Amino acid sequence: MRTLTILVSLMCMALSVSAAKADRRVAFVVGNGAYKNVAQLPNPPIDAKAMASTLRNVGFEVIEGSNLTRDQMTEKLLDFGRKAQGSDVAVFYYAGHGIAVGGSNYLLPVDADIKSEMDVKLGAAINIDLTLDQTMGDAKVKLVFLDACRDNPFAAKIKSNSATRSINVQSGLAEMKSGEGTLIAFATGPGQTALDGQEGNNSPFTRALIDNITKPGVEIQQAMTSVRAQVNEETHKGQLPWGHTNLIGAVYLNPAQQTQQVANAAPTASSSAPAAAAASSSDGVELEYWRSVKETNKPEELNAYLSAYPNGQFKALALARLAAIQNGPSTTTRNLNAGVDPATFTDDASQLTEDQIGLDKGQRRDVQRRLNGLGFDTKVTGAFNDETRTVLKRWQAARGYPSTGYLNKLQHKALLSEIVASTSPTASDDSSKPARRPSAPSGGGGGGHRGGGDPGAAFMGGVVGGMMGGMFRR
């Protein structure tokens, strides 16, 4: 039975691989925040990093950058333009300062120093229309996401140096029309400004994109409807994303579900029952496949499952199993899942779910101390910075929870229920006394977290980005 199950699953994998080879996906993802001549923006680099990871997980080759100068942006755009030629799906994502001058939109490199309209039009800024036409012109599907609808930081200078004639310098970005096969989405409406969000976190628009555009089986226009609703609700109706669509077919960013959507097309009364049966059969095959490998100590068997079902029901458990195999047995994680709500293993956490917990600084310190007590070393500062997010991902992967670096109520409850060695302040606690104490040997669970990173993320980058990503690119 096990042999038959694996053979059937391998056949399904082969079909998925064939579909992946025919679907070449390329993305340009840049976040600019460390501006040299105007106020800096703390969140765009964080937004870009999160978006790049999201797109890689669904098969995109990503040309990524943060805090790029004019020359660096040009170099990245040239690379993107070469790789996007003839692609099936091309994505352009930018977070940072963008300006509208004379009805045209421009992106600002971090070294931009604009004093006049002439500076803008002669190359100090990057014309969005021209850039999209030159880099994505012949891609079959073009998706553009602009989280750049902020106040023009150079507006006063441009106006003061254009006193002899009228010039239109507006807030936010100007309206854009999309060509055939194109979707353009702005963080907010034309001429309006968008919110950056809490410092150190994703903006409301980018967070909503990450939460919705790669959901299994969700068509991109349906996903954008959810994005608008989420941002509108999160900002208490203070911001409503805007877009223009000229797509000529359904577009799914989740490659595992794309083939299934095509197979289940033709929604007639006579075909609905067989489609449901096929879906049920598919779920049954995945379940049998998972049962055949869930106790394995061979990484290649778990890798095979994740290749066949990159967004499968047991993805988080497979990643946790891989992490356990790669890191060896842990003395602090045995029997930790007993009594944990089953939804903890499936419900994703995000900045929004973490905000809903309402952790104050003291409670955040408690989380960090507990992670330390469990062998996941991090500084106890009361602020969840990049280091703490990485450690949270390692803890989540080790427990089999969705590894996002953020908490939800169920995960927080599960963490509080774990028995830890100690939750008292340690040498890494910024509130401890300044006097030095002898450091303990660094042989525990957190000894290698800086260099090693998140096992689950490393696996997804290595397997999905390496095994499947190569198939998407060629």
N, C-alpha and C positions, 0 to 999 in steps of 0.2 A: 504493500500500500504506500509506504514511504517513497519507494522508487518511482511509482506511478505519479505520485503527487509532485515530486521534484521535476519529473519529465514534463508534466503538464505546465508547471510553473516556468520552466525554462523555455517552453514554446511561447508562453505569454511574454516572457522577457525578450525573446527574439523579435516578436511583433513590435514591442515597444521600442526596441533598438532601431528597427527599420524605420519607424515613424520619426524617431529622434534624428536619424541621419538626414531625413528629408526636410527637417525644420531647423534652419540655421538662424541663430539668435545672437544679436550683438547689442551692447548697451554702452552709452557714454554716461558716466555718473561723476559729477563734480560738486563739491561743496566749498565755497569760499567764505571765510570769516575773518581771517587775520589781516584786515586791511591796513595799509601803511599810512594813508592820508585822510581817512575818515574813521568814524566809530566802528569798532570791531563787532562782529556778530559771533557769539559763542557756539551757536547750535548747528549751522550748516555743515561743518565737517562731520559732526556726529550723525546728522541726517544722511549724508552721502554714504558714510560707512555702513549704516543700517540698510540703506536701499541697495547698495552693491551686494551685500550678503543675501538679501532677499532674492535678487534677480539671479545670482549664481546658483541658488538652490533650485531654480526651475530651468536651468540649462543655458543661461546666457553667458557669453564671453563678455566680460566687463572691462572696459577701459576706464580706470578709476583715478581720481585725483582730489587732493584737498589743498586749499590755500595756494592756488596756482597764479603765477605771474602771467602777463600777456604772452610771452614767448612759450611758457610751459603749456598754457591752454591751447595755443596754436598747434603745438606738437601733438598734444593728446587728440585734438580734433582731426588732424591729418591722419593719425593712426586709426581713429574711429571711422573716418570716411573711407579709408581703404578697406577695412574689414566689413563695413556695412554694405558694400556694393553687392547687389543681388541677394541680400539676405532676406529671409522670410519675415522676420520681425526685427525692427530696430527701435531701440528706446533711447530717448534723450532726456536725462534728468539733471536739473541744475538747482542748487540751493545757494543763496547769497544775495548780494546786491544786484538789482537790475533796474534800469532806468528807461523811461519813455521820453524821447525828444522828437518833436516834429511828427508825431504819430507813429514812429518806428521804435522798436524795443531793442535794448542793448544789454548785454551781460558785462559785469565789471570784474576784471582780474584784480588781484589784491594789490598790485602796484599802480592801479589807475590813479591819475592825478589830473582831473578834468577841470579846466577853467573856462572853456567856451564850447559852443556847438561845433566849432571846427575840430577841436580835440576829439570829440565824440566820433565825428564822421570820418576822420582821417586815421583812425586806428587805435585810439586809446581804449575804446570799448569794442565789444564784439557784437556785430549786428546779428540778431537772432534769425530773421528771415533768410538772410544770405547763408548763414551757417547751416541751417536745416536743409536748405535746398542743395547745398554742395555736399553735405555728408550723408544725407538720408534719401536723396532724390529718387533713387531707383530701388529702394527697399519695398517689398510687397506691402508690409504693414508698418506704419510709422506712429509711434506713441511718444508724445512730448509732455513732460511733467515739469512745470516751472514753479518752484517754491521761492520766487524772487519778487513778490509784489510788496516791496517795502518803500518807504519814503525815499525820494531821490536825494542822496547825501550831497550832491553837487549842484542842486537846483539854484541856490542863491548865487553861486559863482557864475553859472551859465547865464542867468538872467542879467546879472550886473555887467557882464562883458558883451551882452547883445542889446545894449540900450538903443542902438540906432535902428533896430528893426524888430518886428514882432516875432516871437518864438514861443512855441508851445512846449512847455516843460511841465509835465503833469505828475501827480502822485501815482504810485503803483505802476502797472504796465498797461499799454494800449491794447485794444482788442485785436485779435489775430484771427484770420480765417484759415481753415485747414483744407489742403488739397485732397485729391482722391486717395483713399486708403490711409487717412491720417486722423488721429485724435490728439487734440491739444487741450491740456488741463492746466488751469492756473489755481494758485492757492486761494484766490478770492476774485471778485469781479473786476472788470476793467476800470482803471482809475482809482481803485480802492487799495488799502494797505492790509496786509495779513499779519497775524500774530506770530511771533517767534517761539512762543511757549516758554516754559520754565527753563532757566539757564542750566545747561548740562544735560538736557533731554531733547527728544525729537520735537519738532514743531507739530502743531495739530494736523496740518495737511499731510506731512510726510508720515506721521504715525498712522493716519487713516489709510494712506496708500499701502503701507506695509501690512496693515491688518486685513486688507480686502483684495488687492489685485491678484494675488497668487492663491486664493482659496481654491481648493479642488473643484473643478467643474463649473466655476463661475465665469461667465462671459464678461469681457472687460467693460462694456457699457453698463451692465448690471452692477459690476464692482464699483464703478464711478458714482452710481446712484447711492450706493452704501457709503462711499467716501464723503459725499456731500452731506448726507444725513449725520454721519458721525462727527464731522467738523462743526456743523451747525449746532449740534447738541452739546458738544464739548465746550464750545465757546459761548454758550448761552445765546445763540443766534447773533453773535457778534461777527461771524465770518462765514461766508458761503462760497465754496469753490465754484469756479465757472469754467466752462469748456466749450469747445466747438468740435463736432465730430463729422467726419465724412468717410467713415468706414463702409466698405461694400460687402462685408460678410462678418460672421461671428468670429471673435478672436478670444482664445483661451490661453492664458499664460502658464497654466499648469499642464506640463506635457503629458503627465500620467493620465489625465482625464480627457485630454483633447481627442485622442483616438476613440475613447468610449463615447464622447458626445457625437462624433460623426457616425459611429455604429448605431447609436440609438436615435438617429434623426428620423425624419418622416413621422411626425407625431400623429398618427391616425389611430382610430379606435381599435382597429384590428392588430396594430403593432404594439400597443401599450402593454399588453400582458406579456408577450415574448421579451420585451425590453426589460420589464421588471424581473422576469425569470433570469435573464442574462446577468443582471446586476447582482441578484442573489447568488447565482452560480459563481460569479467572480469573487464575491465576498467569501464564499465557502472555500474556494481554491486558496485564497490568501491565508485563511485561518489554518487550513491543513499544512500549508507551507510553513507558516510560523511555528506550528506545533512540532514540525519535523526538525527545526533548527534552534528552538529557544533554549535548549539545554546544552548546546554545542560549545566546545572550547576552541573551535576553529574559526578564526576571523573571516576566512574566505566564504564560509557558509552564510554568515550574517551579512557579509558584503553582497552576496548573491541575492539575498532577500531584499536588501535595500535598493539594489539595482532594479529588481523586478517591480518593487513597490516603493518608489522614492517618497511617496506621501501616504504610505500605508497606515493601517490602524495601529500597528505595533512598532512604528518607527522609533518612538522614544525608548521603548524597552530594548530594541535592538541596539541603539546607540549606547545605552547604559551597559548592556552586556559586553559590547565591544570595549568600552572604557574599562570595565572590570578585568577583561582578559589582558588588555594592554598595560594596565597599571598594577596588576597582581592583586591578590586578596587583600581586603581591608579589614582591620580589626574593629573599625568603628561603624561599619555599615551593615552588619549582619542583622537580619530579622527586623529591619527598620520599617518595612512596609506593612507590617501587621497592624490592622486597625486604621489604616489610612484610607480616606474616602477614595473610591476608585476613580472619581472624576479628577483627582489630583494628577493622575497619569496622562490625562488627555486634554484638560483645559489649558489653553495657552495663557501666558501672563504677558502683560504689556505695561507701558507707563500708566495707562489709564486704570488698569486693574490694581496697580500698586498705589496709585493716588487714592483709590476708593478705600484702601485699608486705613489711610490717614495716619501713617507713622510719623511721630514727632522725632526730634533729634535723639532723645533718650532711647526710644524704641529702635531706632536705626542702629544706635550703638549696641543694643542688646542683640540684634541680628548679627552684627559683625563679631561680637564676642562669642556667640554661639557657633558661628562658622569656624572661628579660631579653635574653640573647644572640640570641634569635630575633626580638626586636622586640615581645614581649608583656610590657610593663613591670609589675613588681610588686616590693614590698619584700622583701628577703632577710632573713627573720626566723627561719626554721626552723619556723614554725607556719603551717598552712594556714587562714588566716582568710577572711572573706567576700571580701576583695579578691583573694586568690590563687585562690579558687574561681571567681570571675568571669573571671579571666585564663585559668585552665585551660579554662573553657568556650569562650573565644574561640580558644584554640589548638586544641581538639578540633574546633570547627566549621570552622576553616580547613583542617584535615587530613581532614575527612570522617568523623571518629570520632563515636560517640554522645556528644552534648554534655551531660554531667551535672555537671561540675565536680569529679569524683572520678577517680582512676586505677585501672586494673587492671594486671595483670602485662604484658599485651601492649602497652598504651599506654605504660607506663613504659619498656619495652624500646625501643619506637619513638622515644620522646623521647631516650633515651640515645644512640640511633644517629644522631640528627640532628647535622649539623656546625653549630656555633654560632660567632658572631663572637668571643665571649670568655665564659669561665665564671669569671673572677676576680671578687673582691668589687668592688662598685660603690658609688656614693654612697648607694644605697638599702639597702645591707647594714648591718644594725644592729650588726655586729661590726667595721665599718670604723672608722678613726680619726676622732675628732670634728672634726678640722680640715676646714674647708670647701674644696671644690675647685670650679673653674668648672663650671657645669652645661652639659651638651651641649644643643644645640637639640632641642626636643621635636617633631621631625617624624617620628619613627619609628613602628613599628607600635603602640606603646602610648600614643601621644600623646593619644588621645581615649577611652581605655577607661573612664574614670570616668563620663563623660556618655553614651557610646554604648552601653555594656553589651554583652552577648553577641549577635552577629548572629543566631545560630540561635534563641536564646530570643526575641529581638525579633521575628523572623519568625513564630515559632509564636504569640506573643501577638497579632501583628497580623493574621496570616492565619487561623489556626484560631480565635482568640478573636474576630476581627473578622468574617471572611466566614462561617465556619460557626457561630461562637458566636451571632450574631444569629438564625440560623435555629433554633437550639435553644431560644432564649428565647421566641420567639413561636409 
